């Protein structure tokens, strides 16, 4: 579904459930079977009418019912071909042999699978479905790069700038896929690495209102510019506490702190515990978060990688993780609602390689082309900035798409808090 220029999906290759399609197919089969018996009954009625000397317009009506029966039968056949294509795609993506995938179905379905899954035409259709998904996830970025090259060419830098940027735009997704670091396995721990980070905390004892939506989360991240991690404590009526954790992105302007390019390299390329990851984890524990306390995560850029690994670690009870411009995505983690928000023209978000190809109820992908019109600010990666993601967050709050209802329900649960306070954390690393 698209809401304005906002695209909301489950993120994978397929946008439908093949089991639901099978239910529709079974219902159509029953309709077809019911229609098929009508011509014979009409002919019987015609014969009875002739016996009593009455006219019955049998031929035209029988012909139409037979045509209708053929149409329904063709629809059933087309729908089954679609189902088989989708199930072959699912089998390829999951790595589960198709025969194994069918074992829970009736024996006649299982035996039928042994015939159709070897059909070369079916394999071609499955290839086309996957190829279309790959094109759709890479084309907007490639087109944006070409537009930026054209902008430079028209600005007097010559046609070579267009050729170079257009080529880079096409090659970039392939390079990301070749590196293979954009999708991480669920519950895969980071390799340990020693760090000497220290934390500085500022406690804001002034009560603040509960969070109101996704845009409000981005605003709160922007309001705490000096903090790399901000933890809001929500004291609930039953005496328990819940938490919302905000984790910032890379800071290249402040040397000697953990949110730098070295941490990006540790997290993305080496899949090691970065200094920023260690600092964020320490900040959460220092804020009083216990393993069983419910947490809602909002993160940006490098913070998205940190949040993804925190959710995947199982060390905390993460209800949902909404990330903006996250360069990675985890294979769906059961029980953790993952909401990656990506701009199609954001080169950092494209490092996730389009995300996972599998459908899941625990993931909702929100995408948007942030800046359709190209200008000089695109070279400063404006599509990756929180200001741009704030606009997308506002569209999310306004969207009627039901796939965002689970996130809205989780956010609404924090509205019951009797008191909301915040602690802001900054970190440094003397070894840097």
N, C-alpha and C positions, 0 to 999 in steps of 0.2 A: 504494500500500500504506500502511496505517496501523499503526504499532507503538505500542499504547496510544493516547495522544493526539498521537503524532508522525506527521505526514504527509510521505511521501517520494515525490517524483515527478521527472520530467525537466523540469517547470516549464512546459511549453507547453500549448497547447490540446488536443493529442492525446496519448494515453498508449499508442498502439500504432503499429506500423510497417505501413504499407499494403502494402509488399512482402511481408512475412510473411503478411499476410492473403491476398494473391494466391496464395501457395504453398498455403495451406490450401484456397482456392477451387479451384485446379487439382486438388488431391487429391480433393476432393468431386466434381468433374466426372467423374473417372475412376471413382469409386464409383458415381455415378449411371449412367454408361454401362454398367458391369458389371451393375447391377440391371435395367436396361431390357431386356436380352436374356433374362433369366430367364423371364418369362411365356411367351415364344414357345417356349423349350425345354421348359417344363413341358407346354404344349399338345401338343408333339410327343411327349413321353413318354407323355401320356395316350392319344394316338392309337395309339401302339405297344402300350400295355397293352391297349387295346380289341381290337386285332387278334389278340392271343393269348388273349383271353377273361379278362383280369384287370381288376380294378377299380383306379382311380387317382383319388384325391381332388383332382382338378385345379381345379375352380372356386374353392373357398375359398382354396387356396394361391396361385393365380394372382391373385386379387383382392387378397390381402394384399401380394404382391410389387409389384403396380401401385400400391397405396397408398403403399408404402415408397418407390418410385421417385418418386412425386409429392412426398412429404415432403422427400426429398433435393433434388429440383429446386427446391422453394420455399426451402429453406435456402440453396442456391447463389445464388438470385436475391436473397434478403435480404442475404447476405454481399457480393455484388457492389454492391448499393446502398450499403452501408456503406463499402466501399472507395472507390467513386466520390465519396461525400460527403467522406471524409477527404482524398482527393487534391485535391478542389476547395478545401477549407480550406487545405491546404498550399500550393496555387498562389496563393491570395489572400494568405497571410501572407508568402510569399517574394517576391511580385511577379513571379513567372515565369508567363507565359501557359501555360494548361493544355496546349495543343497542344505547346508546346515541351517541357514536362515529360514528355510521353509519347513523344517521338521515339526514344528508345533501346529502346522496346518493339517487338515484332513488328508488321508493317505492318497486320495485321487489328485489333490493339488500337488502333493509332494512328488508323485510319479510324473505328473505333467511337467513339472519343473525340469526334470531330466531331459525333456525334449526341447523345450523352448530356450533354455539358457545358453545353448550352443548355437542358436540362430545367428548367423553373421549380420543379418539386417538389424536384429535387436542390438548387437554389439555396436554397430554403426550409430544407431540412435542414441545409445548411452554415451558414446564418444562425443556426439553433437551436443548433448545436454551439458556435459562437463566443459567442453570447449566454449560454449556460450557463457557459462558462469565465469570462466577465466577471462574471457574478453570483456565482460561487463565490469569486472573488478579492476581491470588494468586500463581500459580505454580512456576513462575520464582524465586520469592523471597524465597519460601519454598525450592526450589532446591539449591539456593545459600547458605542458612543457613546450609543445609545438607553437601554441599561441604566444608564449613568452619569447620564443625564438623569433617569431614573426614581429613581435613588438620591438625587439632589439634591431631587427633588420630594417624596420621602418624608421627607427630612430637614428639611422646612419651608420650602424655597425656592419652592414653588409649581409648578403645572403648566407654567408658561412655560419653566422650565429643561429639562423633558423635551422640549418642542416644539423648542426651540432646538438642543439637542444632537442630537436625532434627525435634524433637518434638516441639521445640519452633517455628521453621519455619512454621510448619503446623498450630500451634495454634495461631500465631500472627495475621493473617488476621481475624480469627474468633473473637479474643478479640477486635480488632479494630471495627468490625461490631457490637459487643455487646455494646461497649461504645457509638457508634452512633454519634460521633462528627466530623467525617471526611467530611460530606456533610452538608452545611448550606443552609437554605432557601434564595432565592434571596430577596433583600430589607428587610432582617430581621436585625433590629438594635442591636448593642451590648448593654448589660445592662450598665448603667452609673456607673462610679466608680471614686472617687476623687484621684487626683495625684498631686504631688508637683514638677513636672519636670521643668527644665530650659534648654534653648537652647543656644548653642554657634554657631555662624555662621562665615564662612570664604567665602569671595566673590572672585571668580577668574575672574578678569576683562579681562583676555586675551581671545580674540576670539578663538573659537575652531571650527573645521569643523562639519557639521551636521552628525548625526548618519548614518552609512552605512549598518547596518544589525544587526541581533540578536547577532552574536559573538561580534560585536563592543560594543553592550550594556553590555555584560558580562565583556569585557575588561575595560570599563569605571567604572563599579562597583568595579573591582579589583584595579584600579588606585587610587580610593579614599578610601584607607584602613581605615583611621581614621574617616570617616564620616559614620553615620548611615543612613542619608538621603541626597541625592544629587539631586538638582533641576536644570535642564538646561532650560534656557529661550530662545525660538526661536522667534526672532522678524521678522514678516512676511512683505512682500512688501506692504500690505494694511494697515499697522500700528497696526495690532492686534498682540497678543502674543499667542504662543502655548508652551506647556511644556512637558518635559520628566522627570519623577520622578523615581529615583532608591532607593530602600529600602533594606537594608542589613538584614542578618540573625542573629541568636543568637550569643552573645559574652559572653562566660563563663570565659574569662580571665581577664575581667575588671570589678571589683565589683563597686557597687554604680551607675551603669548606667541602663537605662530602658530595654535594649535588653537582658534580663536575663531569667532564667527558670520561675520566677514568672510571667513574662509577657506571656510566653508560656502557663502556666497553666490558666491564666486569659482568654486568647484568645481561647484556644482549649477546655479545660474542662468546664470552667465557662461561656464562651461566654460573657465576660465582657470587657469593655474598659480597655486595659492594659496601663501601663505607656508608652510603646513604641508606641502604637496606638495614644495616646494623643500627644506624641512628634512629630510623623510623620504628623499628621493632622495640628498641630501648625506650623511646618516647611513649609508645603505647603502654608498655609495662609500668613506666614511671607515672603515667596518668591514672594508674590503678586498674587497668583493664585486666580481667581474669579470663582464662581460657573459655569459660562458659558464658561470658557476657556477650549479648548480641551487639554486633557492630555493623554499621553502614559505612562503606568506603566511597569517597569521591577523590579522584586523582587526575593529574595532568602530566602528560609526557613521561619523563623518567619516573615520576611518581606512579604512573600507570603500571610500569614494570614492577615497581616495588609492591604495589597493591595486588597485582596478579600473583606474585610469588607468595605474598602473605596469605592470600585466600587459598592458594594451592597447598600451602604448608600444613594446613590443618591445625596450626597452633592456636588459632583464634576462631570464634564462632562468627563468621562473616555471613550476614544475611544477603547482602548484595554489594556489588562493586560496579560503580559507574565511572568509567575512565574516559578522558578526553584526549585525543591524539596519542593514544597508547601505542608504542611500537611493537608490542607483543600481544598475543591472546592465548589463553590456556585452552587446551582441550576441555570441554565442559566438565565442571566439578559438581557432582550431585549435591543439591541442597544450597548451592551458591548461585544466586541470580547474577549473571554477568551481562552488563550493558555497555559494550564498547561504543563510543560515539566518535565517528571518524569523518573528517572532511576528505572528499575525494581528491582534492587538490593539495592535501597536506602530505609533504614528502616523509615526515616522521611517522604518521599514521600508516603510510604505505609500507613501512618496514615490517608490518604485521603480515604482509603478503596477501591481504584480503581476508585474513582470519581463517578459522577452521571451516572445512567444507561440509561438516556433518550438521544435520538438523538436531535441535535439542530444545526442550521446554525450559531449560535453565539459561538460555542466552537470547538476547534481543539486540540486533545490530541496528544502530541509527546512523545514517549517512546523509551527507549533503555536499553539494558543490558550493563552497563558501563564497567564492568570488568568480562568477561566470565571466565578468569583464576583466581583462588583463591590464594592469598598469605597473608602474615602477615598484610599488609596494610589495608586489608578489615576490620580488627578489629578496625581500626581508622575511619571507615565510610568514606573511600575515595570516594565512589560513591555519597556522599552528598556534597562534596566540590565543590566550584565554578570552580576549574580547570577542573574537570570532566565535569561539565555542559558547560564549554566553548567549549570542543570538540563536544558535542552534538549540541550546537548552530552553530558551523561551518558546521556541516552536514545539519542543517536546511537551512542555507544560500545556500548551494549547491543543495539541493533537488529540483527536478522539479515538486514535487507534487502540484497540483493546489489548494489544500486545505489551503496552506500557502499564497496564492496570496493576500487575504484580508489583512493579517498582513503586507506583503511586500508593498502593496499599501499605507497603513497608514504610515509606516516608510518613504516611498518615498515622502510623502506629506511634511515632515519636511525639505526636501532638498531645498525647496523654500526660506528658511530663509535668510535674509540679514545679520543677526548677531546672534551668539550663545554664550551665557555666562552661567556661572554656579555658584551656591551657595551651599556650603557644610555645613551640620548641624550635630553637635554632641549634645547629651543630657546627663544630669545627674539628679539624683533624690536624694536629701538630706535625704529622709526618708528611703533609702535603706542602 
